[in-house]
Each structure stands twice: as structure tokens, then as C-alpha cells.
Amino acid sequence: MAILETKNIHGGYGGMNILNGVNMSVDANEIGVIIGPNGAGKSTSLKAIFGLLNVTEGSIELNGVDITNAEPHVLVSHGMSFVPQEKNVFVSMTVEENLEMGAYLRKGNFRNTLESVYHYFPDLKDKRNQPAGELSGGQRQMVAMGRALMIEPKVLLLDEPTAGLSPLYMNEIFDRVEAINKEGVGILMVEQNAKQALRIAHKGFVLAAGRNSFTDTGENLLNDPEVAKSFLGGH
């Protein structure tokens, strides 16, 4: 059974639909990647899943339970984390304070989880007492992802995690995504670096005009001439 599944979801802003029937599913051991042109509904899909956008038709399930239009804090308590593309760190707080904020729903000691985050992102341990606002873009993204891991999520949603990053940090983020997934966290992410993202994807969802154009394994989408021509910038 899929840990996360959207079934024909529709939704948008101000009475205007952006999503016109999006179908996706991700298992606990899978990385799902959403690609497509600007305005296709990629980030909107993540916001709909995380309760930041009203779904007017269709349904969303987490572990087989209907979570359509559930509030974000409810979803967090059920093991879902979301890392938005922008404004995803508290710039005046230290790295460690940012991470501790991610554990606000946790009861008891979360030191082991903190050490686990530092294991994924060694740079953060070295800079744990430094304000997040002083970090590079890649390091800030690591803080945002690390904070999302503090609730020990079952599902992690990532919106453009490599946007604006250098190739070095981009590759490092993709490496960390794979490492986190191997620990049993299902991942669904939106990416503009489509080729690189599909290389690590178990499933790929190509959206256009708010609906699925192609759905297949990452490898098959990379090798599909029509996908390459229309969405990957080449043959």
C-alpha cells in the first residue's frame, strides 16, 4: 500500500483551478519526483497535500487514511513534513535552535534525532551555534531539511530543494535525499533540475496544465524521447 497517494485532486486559488486531476503515489521506500513546465501545478500539488490549499475534488490518503484538506499541524502529528522553497529557516536563530523548533510536537528527549540530523548533514554540526542567516544557500537548505526530519517523519515533501544552489550543493542535497529515503522515509519532491532528480527517482510524475502528462519510473522517463523533447530540454 502506498504511504502517500493523491487521487484525481483538483484545486486552486480564488475559485480558479490550477490542479485539474493529479494522481500520484509514493511508497515508504520510494522517491517520487514531480517535474513539468512553470505553471504546471507542481508546487501547488505539494501545498494541496500539506493542507495549504483547498482541494475541491478528489482525495489524498496517508497510510490509507483520508487526509484531504487536513490542517498542516494535524499532518505533522501524523508524520508528514514539508520544506517550502522560500523562507524556510529562522535567520536570527542558530542552526541548533532551528532544528529544535522542528521538534515542537515531540515529547521527551529528542537528542538522538538531533544527532541523526547531524549525521546526515555534518556541516550543520560544525555550525550549530551560528545564526542560520549567516549560512550559504546550500547550508540553509540543509537546516530546513534537518528541521523537517526532527519529527521523524514517514513522508517528506520537498519543494525545489536545489533551487539556486551550486552544482556541488545540488549533488550533496540529492545524495542526502537518497540517504534519508534509504532509512524508510517516503519522499515526494518538486524539482526543476529534472534530469538529475529523475536519476534518483523511483517514480516520476510529469505535470502539464495541472494534470499528469506522464507517470513512470525515473529511468523510463529519462529514456522517453517525447519526455526528453518536451520537458528535459533535448532528445
C-alpha positions as CSV (number, residue, x, y, z in Angstrom):
1,M,0.0,0.0,0.0
2,A,1.2,3.5,-0.9
3,I,2.2,5.6,2.1
4,L,1.0,8.7,0.3
5,E,-1.5,8.8,-2.6
6,T,-3.4,11.6,-4.4
7,K,-6.4,10.6,-6.4
8,N,-7.6,12.9,-9.1
9,I,-7.2,16.0,-7.0
10,H,-8.5,19.4,-8.2
11,G,-7.9,22.8,-6.5
12,G,-6.6,26.3,-6.9
13,Y,-6.9,29.9,-5.7
14,G,-9.7,32.3,-5.8
15,G,-12.1,29.9,-7.5
16,M,-9.7,29.2,-10.3
17,N,-8.4,25.6,-10.6
18,I,-4.6,25.0,-11.0
19,L,-4.9,21.3,-10.4
20,N,-7.1,19.5,-12.8
21,G,-6.8,15.9,-11.8
22,V,-3.4,15.0,-10.3
23,N,-2.7,11.3,-9.5
24,M,0.5,10.3,-7.6
25,S,1.5,7.6,-5.2
26,V,4.7,7.1,-3.2
27,D,5.7,4.1,-1.0
28,A,7.8,4.3,2.1
29,N,10.9,3.1,0.2
30,E,10.4,5.4,-2.7
31,I,11.5,8.8,-4.0
32,G,8.8,10.4,-6.2
33,V,9.8,13.4,-8.3
34,I,7.4,15.9,-9.8
35,I,8.6,17.8,-12.9
36,G,7.0,19.9,-15.6
37,P,6.9,23.5,-17.0
38,N,6.3,26.6,-15.0
39,G,2.6,26.9,-14.0
40,A,2.0,23.1,-14.4
41,G,0.9,22.8,-10.8
42,K,4.0,21.2,-9.3
43,S,4.4,23.2,-6.1
44,T,0.6,23.6,-5.9
45,S,0.3,19.9,-5.6
46,L,2.6,19.8,-2.6
47,K,0.7,22.6,-1.0
48,A,-2.6,20.8,-1.6
49,I,-1.2,17.6,0.1
50,F,0.1,19.6,3.1
51,G,-3.3,21.4,3.6
52,L,-2.1,24.8,2.4
53,L,-4.6,24.8,-0.5
54,N,-8.2,23.7,-0.6
55,V,-8.8,20.5,-2.6
56,T,-12.2,20.8,-4.3
57,E,-12.4,17.4,-5.8
58,G,-10.5,14.1,-5.4
59,S,-8.8,12.8,-2.3
60,I,-5.4,12.5,-0.6
61,E,-4.5,9.5,1.6
62,L,-1.7,9.0,4.1
63,N,-1.2,5.3,5.1
64,G,-4.7,4.6,3.7
65,V,-6.3,7.3,5.8
66,D,-8.1,10.2,4.1
67,I,-6.3,13.4,4.9
68,T,-7.9,15.6,2.3
69,N,-7.9,19.3,3.5
70,A,-6.5,18.4,6.9
71,E,-4.7,21.2,8.7
72,P,-0.9,21.2,8.5
73,H,-0.3,20.7,12.2
74,V,-2.5,17.6,12.1
75,L,-0.5,16.3,9.2
76,V,2.7,16.9,11.1
77,S,1.4,14.9,14.0
78,H,0.7,12.1,11.6
79,G,4.2,12.0,10.3
80,M,4.3,14.4,7.3
81,S,6.9,17.1,6.9
82,F,7.0,19.9,4.3
83,V,10.0,22.0,3.3
84,P,8.9,25.0,1.3
85,Q,11.2,26.6,-1.3
86,E,11.5,30.0,0.3
87,K,11.6,31.4,3.9
88,N,12.3,28.0,5.3
89,V,14.7,28.9,8.1
90,F,14.6,31.3,11.1
91,V,17.5,33.5,10.1
92,S,18.1,35.1,13.5
93,M,18.2,31.8,15.3
94,T,21.1,29.4,15.5
95,V,21.3,26.3,13.4
96,E,20.6,24.1,16.5
97,E,17.7,26.4,17.6
98,N,16.2,26.0,14.1
99,L,16.5,22.2,14.4
100,E,15.0,22.2,17.9
101,M,12.0,24.2,16.5
102,G,11.3,21.2,14.3
103,A,10.7,19.0,17.4
104,Y,8.0,21.3,18.9
105,L,5.4,18.4,18.8
106,R,7.8,15.9,20.2
107,K,7.5,14.7,23.8
108,G,10.6,13.6,25.7
109,N,14.2,13.7,24.7
110,F,14.9,14.2,21.0
111,R,18.7,14.3,21.3
112,N,19.1,11.1,19.3
113,T,17.2,12.6,16.5
114,L,19.3,15.7,16.6
115,E,22.4,13.6,16.3
116,S,20.9,11.7,13.4
117,V,20.3,15.0,11.6
118,Y,23.9,16.0,12.2
119,H,24.9,12.6,10.8
120,Y,23.1,13.4,7.5
121,F,24.4,17.0,7.5
122,P,27.9,17.2,9.1
123,D,28.2,20.9,8.1
124,L,25.4,21.7,10.4
125,K,27.1,20.2,13.5
126,D,30.1,22.4,12.8
127,K,27.9,25.5,12.5
128,R,25.3,24.6,15.2
129,N,25.9,27.8,17.2
130,Q,25.9,30.1,14.1
131,P,22.8,32.1,13.1
132,A,21.1,30.5,10.1
133,G,21.0,33.8,8.3
134,E,24.9,33.7,8.0
135,L,24.9,30.4,6.1
136,S,25.2,29.8,2.4
137,G,22.1,28.9,0.4
138,G,23.0,25.2,0.4
139,Q,23.6,25.2,4.1
140,R,20.3,26.9,4.8
141,Q,18.6,24.2,2.7
142,M,20.2,21.6,4.9
143,V,18.9,23.4,8.0
144,A,15.4,23.4,6.5
145,M,15.6,19.7,5.7
146,G,17.1,18.8,9.0
147,R,14.3,20.7,10.9
148,A,11.7,18.7,8.9
149,L,13.4,15.5,10.0
150,M,13.1,16.3,13.7
151,I,9.6,14.9,13.9
152,E,10.9,11.6,12.5
153,P,8.5,11.8,9.5
154,K,7.1,8.9,7.5
155,V,6.8,11.2,4.5
156,L,8.9,14.2,3.5
157,L,7.7,16.8,0.9
158,L,10.4,19.0,-0.7
159,D,9.6,22.0,-2.9
160,E,12.6,22.8,-5.2
161,P,15.3,21.7,-2.7
162,T,18.1,22.5,-5.1
163,A,16.8,25.8,-6.4
164,G,19.6,28.4,-6.8
165,L,22.3,26.1,-5.4
166,S,25.7,25.5,-6.9
167,P,26.3,22.1,-8.6
168,L,28.3,21.0,-5.6
169,Y,25.5,21.6,-3.1
170,M,22.9,20.4,-5.6
171,N,24.6,17.0,-5.8
172,E,25.0,16.9,-2.0
173,I,21.3,17.6,-1.5
174,F,20.4,14.8,-3.9
175,D,22.8,12.5,-2.0
176,R,21.1,13.3,1.3
177,V,17.7,12.8,-0.2
178,E,18.8,9.2,-1.2
179,A,20.3,8.6,2.2
180,I,17.1,9.7,4.1
181,N,14.9,7.6,1.8
182,K,17.1,4.5,2.5
183,E,16.1,4.9,6.2
184,G,12.5,4.3,5.2
185,V,11.2,7.9,4.7
186,G,9.0,8.3,1.6
187,I,9.9,11.4,-0.3
188,L,7.9,13.4,-2.8
189,M,9.7,16.4,-4.3
190,V,9.3,19.1,-6.9
191,E,12.5,19.7,-8.9
192,Q,13.5,22.0,-11.8
193,N,16.8,20.1,-12.2
194,A,14.7,17.4,-13.8
195,K,17.4,15.1,-15.3
196,Q,19.3,14.9,-12.1
197,A,16.2,14.4,-10.0
198,L,14.8,11.6,-12.3
199,R,18.2,9.8,-11.9
200,I,17.4,9.2,-8.2
201,A,13.6,8.8,-8.6
202,H,11.8,5.5,-8.3
203,K,8.7,7.3,-9.7
204,G,8.4,10.4,-11.8
205,F,5.3,12.5,-12.4
206,V,5.3,14.9,-15.3
207,L,2.6,17.5,-14.9
208,A,1.3,19.9,-17.5
209,A,-1.7,22.2,-17.1
210,G,-2.5,20.7,-13.7
211,R,-2.7,17.1,-14.7
212,N,-0.5,14.1,-15.3
213,S,1.1,14.0,-18.8
214,F,3.4,11.1,-18.0
215,T,3.8,8.8,-15.0
216,D,6.6,6.1,-15.0
217,T,9.8,5.2,-13.3
218,G,12.5,7.8,-13.3
219,E,14.7,5.7,-15.6
220,N,11.9,5.2,-18.2
221,L,11.0,8.9,-18.2
222,L,14.7,9.8,-18.8
223,N,14.8,7.5,-21.7
224,D,11.4,8.5,-23.2
225,P,12.1,10.7,-26.4
226,E,8.8,12.6,-26.0
227,V,9.5,13.5,-22.4
228,A,13.1,14.5,-23.3
229,K,11.9,16.7,-26.1
230,S,9.1,18.4,-24.2
231,F,10.4,18.5,-20.7
232,L,14.1,17.8,-20.4
233,G,15.5,20.2,-23.0
234,G,16.7,17.7,-25.6
235,H,16.3,14.4,-27.3
